[in-house]
Amino acid sequence: MNILGFLIPLALLMGLTGLGAFFWAMRSGQFEDLDGAANRILIDEDEEANGQ
């Protein structure tokens, strides 16, 4: 039972750290351009470099 006194606060601290990291990523604009990355993978860069 003594280990629960250590693990429960540790789990809460880790959860709050993850939540804080998520809100930091939201504020810094990490999730603003979701479609751009999905479309960029479809563009063939070799064709653009050759001028075709």
Secondary structure, DSSP 8 states (H G I E B T S, - for coil): -TTHHHHHHHHHHHHHHHHHHHHHHHHTTTTS-HHHHHHHTTS-HHHHHHT-
